[in-house]
Each structure stands twice: as C-alpha cells, then as structure tokens.
Amino acid sequence: MKKHYAVAGAAIASVAAIAAAGLAFGTDHPTLTSVPAQPKAAGYAPASQLSPQLRQEPVAYGALPLENPTGIVTNYGYENDTPSPDDPSLPQMVPAAGSTTEAQKTEPDKNTYLVLRHQTGADPHYNYGTHFLFQGHEVGAAIPGSTLRQGYITRINLDADTKHRVSLMATKDTAANPIQGIDGSTWDPWAKRLLLTTESATAPTYAATASFPSTVTDVSGSLGRGGFEGIQNDSAGNVWIVEDIGGTTKTDPAHGNAATTAKRPNSFVYRFVPTHRDDLTHGVLQALQVLNHSNQPITFDSQAALNNPDQLALHAYGNSFSTRWVAVHNTATDGTAAFNANTLAKAAGATPFKRPENGQFRPGANFTQFFFDETGDTNATSPENGNQTTGNGGAGGWGSIMKLTQSGPSAATGKLSLFYNSTEAVSGLDNVTFLSKNDVTFVEDAGDTLHTQRKALDSGYVWNVTKSYATGIQPIRWLGEGRDPSATLDSANGGYGKNEGDNEITGVHVSNGEPGPNGILGAVVPNLRAGSGNWRWFWTQQHGDNMTWEVTLAKK
C-alpha cells in the first residue's frame, strides 16, 4: 500500500511567514500551495508535509537489505559495524536495552536517475528492468586498523521487487582502496561514467561505470580533490563542480577580537575543461573569479574581515559583477597526480563563497545561466546574517542563491548577481533541481543548531527565476520535512557518537533519465505533467531511517 503525505497544518510562529499563495507553473505543472515548516521539539517526530498537489512514496529505505551484501555492507542505509546482540548478522539499528551505540547510518546522498537497457545484477536469472537510481553513500564505518572508512555505491532498481530492489555496485576502487564517503553524483554522457564527489581534500573524486559490478577509478589527478559536492556537465562536455568547505571563525575587532559564529568564505566554484570531452583524465581545472566594483579580484585574503565591503556588495540586490575563469591545474604542464584544488584556487586568486554546495543550469537557456547556492553560517547568531526576515544588509550569513550568466558554457567571462538573499526561515540551502524552465527548487540543510534556534526543521522551496525577490516576497514551500523517530533519538543523544541528528533533505533530482547529451541537467526543459511519462522527481530524507522518495502529481 502506498503511503501518501499531503497534510496541512498551522504555521510556526517562530519562523518568518512564507507566502501561502499558490505558484503557477503553467502547462507543465499544477499550482503548488505552501505548507508550513515542521516544528522541532524534544521527543517530537512529525511526518513530512507536501503541497496538497503532490504525493510521494518511498523507493528505498535504510533498513532494506542489499541483494548482494558483503562484509559489513549489508543494508541500504546501514553498515553492520555494530551487530545486534540477538543476531550478529543483523545491524543494531537503534540502541538495544542498556546500550549507548548503534550501527553506522550511511546517508545515501545525491540521486542520479538513468534509463538503461541490458543491465545485470547479482542474480543472473533476474530481469532488473530499465529504470535505475544511482547513489553514493556519504558516511562509512571506520575500518579497523586504518584511517579510512568504508563507503559504497548502490543502484536502486526501480522496476524490481524487494529482494532485488537495491544492488551493491562497488565497495572498492580499481586500486583496491575502500570507497570513501560520497556526496555528489552525475552522469557524464561522453565519458559514459558516473562522476562522484567525496567532499574531502584527502579523498578521491571518482568516475564509475553504470554496469554491474561498477568499475570505479580515481580521477583526482585531473578534476582534483576538495570539498566537492555538486557536480554536473554542460553541453560542451565541461564538468562543473561546486565546493563545500566551512571556513575558519571570524573575529570581531570592535569587541576585542572576540570569536564570532561567522565563517570565512572558503569554498569555490570550479569548471573542468577536458582536452577531449570523452576523456576525464586530461584537461584544465578552472575556478571562478569575481571582480569587485574597483575591478579587483575578490579573493580569499580580501574576505577575511567581518562584514567586509566585498561580501556585503555580493549579497546586495541589484549589483552585477564581472567574472572570469582562472586556471588552477593543467594536466599538460602539472601532471596527473592527485592535487588539492582548494589550495590551488586560493593561490590563483579565485573567489571563495560561504559553502556554495550545489548548482544547476536553467533549462532551455542553452547553458548560459547557472544558479548556485550558498549554505551560509547556519547559525542565527552570526553577525553576517543581515535582516532576519528579508536577508538584506548581511554578508551571506543566512546563505544565498547566486546567478552566473555567460554567453555560453565555455565562455571565459560572465556576470554574477544575487538572485535571492536567504533569511532565517529559508536558510542553509543545499541541493537544487529545476522543475520547469522557470521554476527551481532548492532544499535546506540548516542543521540541528539552526533548527533549534528557529524551532523548525528543514524545508524545500520553489522560486520562479523570472521574478525579483528584492521586494521581500518569499518562495513557495512545497515540502516541510518531518523527523522520523530514529533521527529524533539521534538528535537527542548526539548520534550516539557516530550518526547525525535531525533529518536532512538531499538528492532532490528531476530527470528524464536519458543517458545521452539530452539527459544533461539543463539540456531539455522538464515536464512533470501527469501522463508525460519520461520525467521523474526524487529526493532523499537523509539521516535517521534514510528514506528515498519519489514525488508525483496528485490525481485530480
């Protein structure tokens, strides 16, 4: 029986009100109506709420056994590093009586949907169908006697029964090293590889085949290593990477250089330009550089001061900044050994942002408009936040959505402007996907601290990119994420020393599954209208029970 969640409730008084009017999507979507954020309260585990025009059903859940387990890698969202006291073959998913520990929750992350033929799996006699959802897992259990952790890659077989629902694709790379925790993913149609990021300057960036079992190679000698998260291609075969590395804490000179909760911008937007678009091992990695109104680069060093003029200007509506791409590594001259992209981007004078976790091209714009977010400081006490309800007057503490415009995907220069200044109610933006040509959804990863401060859990929102949000209008909340009992226990007990707390929204993904160039996100305008058939919408409720959902339109 399918479980549907489309419930309305009272607004949360502690959070700035979000517009309740409907958002018209035109012919390819219904009008969406805002729902309230779900409250955070000790011991309370509310269900998620969706716009009443939407429904969702799970396609995989954390406790689901893998069809081909190996070692401690036994379940979709759990590793068996802490066996049940009653049966060592089963992971202890919640603390047993008298225990203060639980199994490692692996946090399946970004979703990549592909329609593929002739795919095989662990069962040679089973027909796995043609519709698949690939994921890397962000967290792995510590490997005894090693500094590494055990990550893995899975494939949700959307046409399969429960026994064959999730295939374990890989736990090691071609050098026999354990796969490290994966965050971002996409499909490169020319290299015919999944690209997987690890959000760590000490862990590889991977390329993996979609066939079973997956062959996973380290491509850090060309794409580099960093706090990489968002990753996607453009129509020219370039690979765009968005980085998420938290910066050091800023001090306040007006109060004796006391420490603040504002963080120094420390993350970059990258573009890998391959020598040949089907070759991921040779090319130039570039980083985005923004010029201030004095035509000087905004660099890591220039943003050290609290509420410095460049940061304030970047987060003010109406400003436009010239941009250019600067080279940070060239395999032709620098070789193919793994390198730290973040360090080289700083040395090249690229412009850092406050954790710009993800970005995507606007569909139907010929890859000339790239929208990316900043997660911000995720703390209501940051002195760089600005206005609580409009976001104005700050230096990016609440986060933002930026718009980069270029004449084409390979252009050397462009223009950057602020599209949306985040607020306390709409903060910590992370994953992104376009629902139509004009409508984009960003979802929150605000974290337990900000959840507690604003007394509200994460939400997913929709913006119309043809509108101006400078007047204080707010996006439509299509998802008020709840908190499952497992995450509620973790939040109250520090994750028992290993797991995260509140649920997080991740992997929001709309795709037609096309494995060729027309499947690149942004190449074709999405059409989620009932009966269109090709386009599908997914998201993952990370942490806790680690559910992955498919969103559909409600039947009239």
C-alpha positions as CSV (number, residue, x, y, z in Angstrom):
1,M,0.0,0.0,0.0
2,K,1.4,3.4,-1.0
3,K,1.8,5.9,1.8
4,H,1.0,9.5,0.8
5,Y,1.8,12.6,2.8
6,A,0.0,15.7,1.9
7,V,-1.2,17.2,5.1
8,A,-1.7,20.9,6.0
9,G,-1.2,22.4,9.5
10,A,-0.7,25.5,11.5
11,A,2.2,27.9,10.7
12,I,5.1,28.0,13.0
13,A,5.1,31.4,14.8
14,S,8.9,31.4,15.4
15,V,9.7,31.4,11.7
16,A,9.1,34.3,9.3
17,A,5.9,33.6,7.3
18,I,6.2,32.1,3.9
19,A,3.8,33.2,1.2
20,A,0.8,30.9,1.2
21,A,-0.4,31.9,-2.3
22,G,-0.1,29.3,-5.0
23,L,2.7,29.2,-7.5
24,A,1.5,28.7,-11.1
25,F,3.8,26.6,-13.2
26,G,2.0,26.9,-16.5
27,T,1.2,23.9,-18.7
28,D,3.8,21.5,-17.3
29,H,2.9,21.8,-13.6
30,P,0.0,22.4,-11.3
31,T,-0.3,25.3,-8.9
32,L,1.6,24.5,-5.8
33,T,0.4,25.7,-2.4
34,S,2.8,26.4,0.5
35,V,2.7,24.2,3.6
36,P,4.1,25.0,7.0
37,A,7.6,24.1,8.2
38,Q,7.5,21.2,10.7
39,P,8.4,22.2,14.3
40,K,11.5,20.9,16.2
41,A,10.6,19.9,19.7
42,A,12.2,17.4,22.1
43,G,10.9,13.9,21.5
44,Y,8.6,15.0,18.7
45,A,8.7,13.1,15.4
46,P,6.4,14.8,12.9
47,A,5.6,13.4,9.4
48,S,6.7,15.4,6.4
49,Q,4.1,17.6,4.7
50,L,3.8,18.2,1.0
51,S,1.9,20.7,-1.1
52,P,-1.5,19.2,-1.5
53,Q,-1.0,19.0,-5.3
54,L,1.9,16.5,-4.7
55,R,2.2,12.9,-3.4
56,Q,5.3,10.8,-2.5
57,E,6.1,7.2,-2.0
58,P,9.3,5.5,-0.9
59,V,11.5,3.8,-3.4
60,A,14.1,2.6,-0.9
61,Y,14.6,2.7,2.9
62,G,17.6,2.4,5.1
63,A,16.7,-1.0,6.7
64,L,16.2,-2.6,3.3
65,P,18.7,-5.5,2.9
66,L,21.1,-5.3,-0.1
67,E,20.6,-8.1,-2.6
68,N,24.3,-8.8,-2.6
69,P,25.7,-7.8,0.8
70,T,29.4,-8.1,1.5
71,G,31.3,-7.8,4.9
72,I,29.7,-5.0,7.0
73,V,28.0,-3.6,3.9
74,T,24.6,-5.2,4.4
75,N,21.7,-2.7,4.1
76,Y,20.8,0.2,2.0
77,G,21.3,2.8,4.8
78,Y,23.2,0.9,7.5
79,E,26.5,-0.9,7.9
80,N,26.8,-3.8,10.3
81,D,29.7,-2.4,12.3
82,T,27.5,-2.8,15.5
83,P,25.8,-6.2,15.3
84,S,22.5,-6.9,17.0
85,P,23.2,-8.8,20.3
86,D,20.5,-11.3,19.2
87,D,21.8,-12.0,15.7
88,P,25.3,-10.8,14.7
89,S,24.3,-11.0,11.0
90,L,21.9,-8.1,11.6
91,P,22.9,-4.4,12.3
92,Q,21.7,-2.8,15.6
93,M,19.8,0.0,14.0
94,V,18.8,1.6,17.3
95,P,20.4,1.1,20.7
96,A,19.4,-2.1,22.4
97,A,18.4,-2.1,26.1
98,G,21.4,-1.0,28.2
99,S,23.3,0.1,25.1
100,T,24.5,3.5,24.0
101,T,25.6,2.7,20.5
102,E,24.0,1.8,17.1
103,A,25.1,0.8,13.6
104,Q,26.6,3.3,11.2
105,K,24.0,5.1,9.1
106,T,25.5,5.5,5.7
107,E,23.4,8.5,4.5
108,P,22.6,7.8,0.8
109,D,23.1,11.1,-0.9
110,K,22.7,12.7,-4.3
111,N,20.4,10.9,-6.8
112,T,21.3,10.2,-10.5
113,Y,18.4,8.7,-12.5
114,L,19.2,6.8,-15.7
115,V,17.1,4.7,-18.1
116,L,19.4,1.9,-19.3
117,R,18.9,-1.3,-21.2
118,H,20.5,-4.7,-20.7
119,Q,21.6,-4.0,-17.1
120,T,22.6,-7.0,-15.0
121,G,22.9,-7.7,-11.3
122,A,23.9,-10.2,-8.7
123,D,21.1,-12.6,-9.9
124,P,21.9,-13.8,-13.4
125,H,18.3,-15.0,-13.9
126,Y,16.5,-11.8,-12.9
127,N,15.3,-9.1,-15.2
128,Y,16.3,-5.8,-13.5
129,G,14.2,-3.6,-15.8
130,T,15.4,-0.3,-17.3
131,H,14.9,2.4,-14.7
132,F,17.7,3.0,-12.1
133,L,18.6,5.4,-9.4
134,F,22.3,5.6,-8.5
135,Q,23.7,6.9,-5.2
136,G,26.9,7.1,-3.3
137,H,26.8,6.9,0.5
138,E,28.2,9.8,2.4
139,V,29.3,8.1,5.6
140,G,31.0,4.8,6.2
141,A,32.1,3.0,9.3
142,A,35.7,3.2,10.4
143,I,37.8,0.3,9.1
144,P,39.8,-1.3,12.0
145,G,43.5,-0.6,11.8
146,S,43.0,2.1,9.1
147,T,42.3,5.8,8.9
148,L,39.9,5.1,6.0
149,R,36.1,4.5,6.3
150,Q,34.0,2.0,4.2
151,G,31.8,3.7,1.7
152,Y,29.9,2.3,-1.2
153,I,27.8,2.8,-4.3
154,T,24.3,1.5,-4.7
155,R,21.8,1.2,-7.5
156,I,18.0,1.3,-6.8
157,N,16.4,-0.9,-9.3
158,L,13.1,0.9,-9.7
159,D,11.4,-1.8,-11.6
160,A,12.5,-4.6,-9.3
161,D,10.9,-6.5,-6.4
162,T,12.0,-6.0,-2.8
163,K,14.6,-8.8,-2.9
164,H,16.3,-7.3,-5.9
165,R,15.5,-3.7,-5.1
166,V,19.0,-2.4,-4.2
167,S,22.2,-3.7,-5.8
168,L,25.5,-3.0,-4.2
169,M,27.6,-1.7,-7.1
170,A,31.0,-1.2,-5.5
171,T,32.9,-1.0,-2.2
172,K,36.4,-0.6,-3.7
173,D,38.1,1.3,-6.5
174,T,40.4,-0.2,-9.1
175,A,43.4,0.2,-6.8
176,A,41.5,-1.9,-4.2
177,N,41.1,1.0,-1.9
178,P,37.8,1.3,0.1
179,I,35.5,3.8,-1.5
180,Q,35.3,6.9,0.7
181,G,32.1,8.8,1.7
182,I,30.4,10.1,-1.5
183,D,28.3,13.3,-1.7
184,G,27.6,14.5,-5.2
185,S,26.9,12.5,-8.3
186,T,26.0,13.0,-12.0
187,W,26.2,11.1,-15.3
188,D,28.8,12.2,-18.0
189,P,27.3,11.1,-21.3
190,W,30.5,11.4,-23.2
191,A,32.8,9.5,-20.8
192,K,29.9,7.2,-20.0
193,R,30.7,7.4,-16.4
194,L,29.1,8.3,-13.1
195,L,31.0,11.2,-11.6
196,L,31.1,11.0,-7.8
197,T,32.5,13.6,-5.3
198,T,33.7,13.0,-1.8
199,E,33.6,16.4,-0.1
200,S,37.2,16.0,1.2
201,A,40.6,17.2,0.0
202,T,42.1,13.9,1.2
203,A,39.7,11.6,-0.6
204,P,39.3,10.8,-4.3
205,T,37.0,12.2,-6.9
206,Y,35.6,9.1,-8.7
207,A,34.4,8.0,-12.1
208,A,32.4,4.8,-12.2
209,T,30.7,2.7,-14.8
210,A,26.9,2.2,-14.6
211,S,27.3,-1.5,-15.4
212,F,27.3,-4.2,-12.7
213,P,29.6,-4.5,-10.9
214,S,30.8,-0.9,-11.2
215,T,34.4,-0.2,-12.1
216,V,35.4,2.8,-10.0
217,T,38.5,4.9,-10.8
218,D,40.2,7.8,-9.1
219,V,40.2,10.9,-11.4
220,S,41.7,13.3,-8.8
221,G,44.7,13.8,-11.0
222,S,42.6,15.9,-13.4
223,L,39.5,17.0,-11.5
224,G,41.3,17.4,-8.2
225,R,40.2,16.9,-4.6
226,G,38.5,19.4,-2.4
227,G,35.2,19.8,-0.5
228,F,33.5,18.9,-3.7
229,E,29.7,18.4,-3.6
230,G,27.6,19.5,-6.5
231,I,28.8,18.2,-9.9
232,Q,27.3,18.3,-13.4
233,N,28.2,18.5,-17.1
234,D,27.3,21.2,-19.7
235,S,26.7,20.8,-23.4
236,A,30.3,21.4,-24.3
237,G,31.5,18.5,-22.2
238,N,32.9,20.6,-19.3
239,V,32.3,19.4,-15.8
240,W,31.1,22.0,-13.2
241,I,31.9,21.4,-9.5
242,V,30.6,23.3,-6.5
243,E,32.6,23.0,-3.3
244,D,31.5,23.0,0.4
245,I,34.3,23.6,2.9
246,G,33.5,25.5,6.0
247,G,35.9,28.3,6.8
248,T,37.6,29.4,10.0
249,T,35.7,31.5,12.5
250,K,35.9,35.3,12.1
251,T,36.7,37.6,15.0
252,D,35.1,40.9,15.9
253,P,37.7,43.8,16.2
254,A,35.0,46.0,17.8
255,H,34.8,43.7,20.7
256,G,38.4,42.8,21.4
257,N,38.7,40.4,18.5
258,A,36.2,38.0,20.2
259,A,35.3,34.9,18.3
260,T,32.1,35.0,16.3
261,T,29.9,32.4,14.6
262,A,30.6,34.0,11.2
263,K,32.7,31.8,9.0
264,R,35.3,33.0,6.4
265,P,34.3,32.1,2.8
266,N,36.4,29.1,1.9
267,S,34.7,27.3,-1.0
268,F,35.0,27.7,-4.8
269,V,33.1,27.0,-8.0
270,Y,35.1,25.0,-10.5
271,R,34.9,24.1,-14.2
272,F,36.9,21.2,-15.6
273,V,37.6,21.7,-19.3
274,P,38.7,18.3,-20.8
275,T,41.1,18.1,-23.6
276,H,38.6,15.7,-25.2
277,R,35.1,15.6,-23.8
278,D,35.1,11.8,-23.5
279,D,38.4,11.8,-21.5
280,L,38.2,12.6,-17.8
281,T,42.0,12.3,-17.3
282,H,43.4,15.2,-19.2
283,G,42.4,18.9,-19.2
284,V,42.4,22.1,-17.2
285,L,40.6,22.7,-13.9
286,Q,39.5,26.3,-13.5
287,A,38.0,28.3,-10.6
288,L,35.6,31.2,-10.8
289,Q,37.0,34.6,-10.0
290,V,34.7,37.6,-9.3
291,L,35.8,41.2,-9.8
292,N,34.6,43.9,-7.4
293,H,33.4,47.3,-8.5
294,S,37.0,48.5,-8.4
295,N,37.8,45.8,-11.0
296,Q,39.9,43.9,-8.4
297,P,39.6,40.2,-7.8
298,I,37.6,39.2,-4.6
299,T,40.0,36.7,-3.1
300,F,40.3,34.6,0.0
301,D,42.5,37.1,1.7
302,S,40.3,40.1,0.8
303,Q,37.3,38.5,2.6
304,A,39.0,37.9,6.0
305,A,37.4,40.9,7.8
306,L,34.0,40.7,9.4
307,N,31.2,42.2,7.1
308,N,33.9,43.3,4.6
309,P,32.7,45.6,1.7
310,D,33.1,42.9,-1.0
311,Q,30.9,40.4,0.9
312,L,28.3,43.0,1.6
313,A,28.2,44.0,-2.0
314,L,28.0,40.4,-3.3
315,H,24.9,40.0,-1.1
316,A,23.0,43.1,-2.1
317,Y,20.2,43.0,-4.7
318,G,20.8,44.9,-7.9
319,N,24.6,44.6,-8.1
320,S,26.3,42.9,-11.0
321,F,29.9,41.7,-11.0
322,S,32.2,40.7,-13.8
323,T,33.6,37.2,-13.7
324,R,36.4,35.2,-15.3
325,W,37.8,31.7,-15.0
326,V,41.3,31.3,-13.8
327,A,43.3,28.1,-14.3
328,V,44.3,26.2,-11.2
329,H,45.7,23.0,-12.7
330,N,46.6,21.8,-16.2
331,T,47.5,18.1,-16.7
332,A,49.6,19.0,-19.7
333,T,52.0,21.0,-17.5
334,D,51.2,20.0,-14.0
335,G,50.9,16.2,-14.4
336,T,48.2,13.8,-13.3
337,A,49.0,13.2,-9.6
338,A,46.1,14.0,-7.2
339,F,46.0,17.6,-6.0
340,N,44.2,19.8,-3.5
341,A,42.0,22.1,-5.7
342,N,41.0,24.3,-2.8
343,T,44.7,25.2,-2.1
344,L,45.4,25.9,-5.7
345,A,42.2,28.0,-6.2
346,K,43.3,30.3,-3.3
347,A,46.8,30.6,-4.9
348,A,45.2,31.5,-8.2
349,G,43.1,34.3,-6.7
350,A,39.7,32.7,-7.3
351,T,36.7,33.9,-5.3
352,P,35.5,31.9,-2.3
353,F,31.9,31.7,-1.2
354,K,30.2,30.6,2.0
355,R,29.8,26.9,1.3
356,P,28.2,27.0,-2.2
357,E,27.1,23.4,-2.1
358,N,25.2,22.9,-5.4
359,G,24.3,24.5,-8.7
360,Q,22.4,23.7,-11.9
361,F,21.8,25.2,-15.3
362,R,18.5,26.7,-16.2
363,P,16.8,24.5,-18.8
364,G,16.1,26.0,-22.2
365,A,18.8,28.7,-21.8
366,N,21.5,26.9,-23.8
367,F,23.7,26.6,-20.7
368,T,24.1,30.3,-20.3
369,Q,22.6,30.6,-16.8
370,F,23.9,28.8,-13.8
371,F,22.3,29.1,-10.4
372,F,24.2,28.0,-7.3
373,D,23.5,28.4,-3.6
374,E,25.5,29.3,-0.5
375,T,24.6,27.4,2.6
376,G,25.9,30.2,4.8
377,D,26.8,30.1,8.5
378,T,23.8,28.0,9.6
379,N,23.7,29.9,12.9
380,A,21.2,32.6,13.9
381,T,23.8,34.4,16.0
382,S,26.2,35.1,13.1
383,P,26.9,38.8,12.8
384,E,27.0,38.4,9.0
385,N,23.4,37.3,8.7
386,G,21.6,40.6,7.9
387,N,17.9,41.1,8.4
388,Q,16.1,38.1,9.9
389,T,13.1,38.2,7.5
390,T,14.5,39.8,4.3
391,G,18.1,38.8,4.4
392,N,19.1,42.4,3.4
393,G,22.1,44.1,4.8
394,G,24.1,41.0,5.6
395,A,27.3,39.4,4.2
396,G,25.9,36.0,3.4
397,G,25.4,34.6,6.9
398,W,22.0,33.2,6.1
399,G,23.2,32.0,2.7
400,S,22.0,32.9,-0.8
401,I,21.3,31.9,-4.4
402,M,23.6,33.4,-7.0
403,K,23.1,33.6,-10.7
404,L,26.0,33.3,-13.1
405,T,25.3,34.4,-16.7
406,Q,27.7,33.7,-19.6
407,S,27.4,33.8,-23.4
408,G,28.0,30.0,-23.5
409,P,29.1,27.2,-21.2
410,S,32.8,27.5,-22.3
411,A,32.9,31.3,-22.1
412,A,35.9,32.8,-20.4
413,T,34.0,35.7,-18.8
414,G,30.5,36.4,-17.4
415,K,28.3,38.3,-14.9
416,L,27.4,37.3,-11.4
417,S,24.4,38.7,-9.4
418,L,22.4,37.9,-6.3
419,F,19.2,36.1,-7.2
420,Y,17.9,35.5,-3.6
421,N,19.2,36.6,-0.2
422,S,18.3,33.9,2.4
423,T,16.5,34.6,5.7
424,E,16.3,32.7,9.0
425,A,13.2,30.9,7.7
426,V,14.9,30.0,4.4
427,S,18.5,29.2,5.2
428,G,21.1,26.6,4.7
429,L,20.2,25.9,1.1
430,D,21.9,22.8,-0.3
431,N,20.5,20.7,-3.2
432,V,18.9,22.1,-6.3
433,T,16.9,20.9,-9.3
434,F,14.7,22.7,-11.9
435,L,11.0,21.6,-12.1
436,S,10.4,23.5,-15.3
437,K,12.0,26.2,-17.4
438,N,11.4,28.9,-14.9
439,D,10.8,27.1,-11.6
440,V,13.7,25.9,-9.5
441,T,13.7,24.2,-6.1
442,F,16.4,24.5,-3.5
443,V,16.2,22.5,-0.3
444,E,17.6,23.1,3.1
445,D,20.4,21.5,5.2
446,A,20.2,24.0,8.0
447,G,21.5,21.6,10.7
448,D,20.5,20.9,14.3
449,T,21.8,24.2,15.7
450,L,19.7,26.4,13.4
451,H,16.7,24.0,13.7
452,T,16.8,24.5,17.4
453,Q,17.2,28.3,17.2
454,R,14.3,28.8,14.8
455,K,12.3,25.8,16.2
456,A,11.7,24.4,12.7
457,L,13.1,21.6,10.7
458,D,14.3,21.7,7.0
459,S,12.0,22.6,4.1
460,G,12.1,22.6,0.3
461,Y,11.1,25.7,-1.7
462,V,10.3,26.8,-5.2
463,W,11.4,30.0,-6.8
464,N,10.4,31.4,-10.2
465,V,13.6,32.7,-11.8
466,T,11.8,35.3,-13.9
467,K,10.8,37.1,-10.7
468,S,12.7,39.5,-8.5
469,Y,12.8,38.7,-4.8
470,A,14.4,42.0,-3.8
471,T,11.0,43.3,-2.6
472,G,10.8,40.6,0.2
473,I,8.5,38.1,-1.5
474,Q,9.2,34.6,-0.5
475,P,9.3,31.2,-2.3
476,I,6.7,28.5,-2.0
477,R,7.4,25.8,0.5
478,W,6.5,22.5,-1.3
479,L,8.0,20.3,1.4
480,G,8.0,20.7,5.2
481,E,10.3,17.9,6.1
482,G,9.5,16.0,9.3
483,R,11.7,13.9,11.5
484,D,11.5,10.2,11.9
485,P,11.8,8.5,15.3
486,S,15.3,7.2,14.5
487,A,16.6,10.8,13.8
488,T,14.7,12.1,16.8
489,L,16.7,9.6,19.0
490,D,19.9,10.6,17.4
491,S,19.3,14.3,17.8
492,A,18.6,13.8,21.5
493,N,21.7,11.7,22.0
494,G,24.4,13.2,19.9
495,G,24.0,10.5,17.3
496,Y,25.4,8.0,19.8
497,G,28.9,9.3,18.9
498,K,28.7,8.4,15.2
499,N,25.5,9.4,13.4
500,E,23.8,12.7,12.5
501,G,20.8,14.1,14.3
502,D,17.8,15.7,12.5
503,N,16.8,14.5,9.1
504,E,18.2,16.5,6.1
505,I,16.8,17.0,2.6
506,T,19.2,15.8,0.0
507,G,19.3,14.4,-3.5
508,V,16.4,16.4,-4.9
509,H,16.5,15.4,-8.6
510,V,14.3,15.8,-11.6
511,S,15.5,14.0,-14.7
512,N,14.3,12.2,-17.9
513,G,16.9,9.5,-17.4
514,E,18.3,9.9,-20.9
515,P,21.9,8.6,-20.8
516,G,22.9,10.8,-23.9
517,P,23.6,14.5,-24.1
518,N,19.8,15.3,-23.9
519,G,19.9,13.9,-20.4
520,I,22.3,16.5,-19.0
521,L,20.5,18.6,-16.4
522,G,19.6,21.8,-18.2
523,A,19.6,20.4,-21.7
524,V,15.9,19.8,-22.0
525,V,13.0,21.6,-20.2
526,P,11.5,19.2,-17.7
527,N,7.8,18.2,-18.0
528,L,6.4,16.6,-14.9
529,R,2.8,16.9,-16.1
530,A,0.8,13.8,-15.4
531,G,1.0,11.5,-18.4
532,S,4.2,12.9,-19.8
533,G,5.9,9.7,-18.7
534,N,9.6,10.5,-19.1
535,W,10.3,12.9,-16.2
536,R,10.7,11.7,-12.6
537,W,11.3,13.6,-9.4
538,F,13.2,12.1,-6.4
539,W,14.6,13.3,-3.0
540,T,16.2,11.6,-0.1
541,Q,15.4,12.1,3.6
542,Q,18.9,11.7,4.8
543,H,19.9,10.6,8.4
544,G,17.6,8.6,10.6
545,D,15.8,6.0,8.5
546,N,17.4,7.2,5.3
547,M,14.3,7.1,3.0
548,T,14.5,7.9,-0.7
549,W,11.2,9.2,-2.1
550,E,9.6,9.7,-5.5
551,V,7.3,12.7,-5.8
552,T,4.4,12.6,-8.2
553,L,1.5,14.9,-9.0
554,A,-1.8,14.2,-7.1
555,K,-4.6,12.8,-9.2
556,K,-7.5,15.2,-9.7
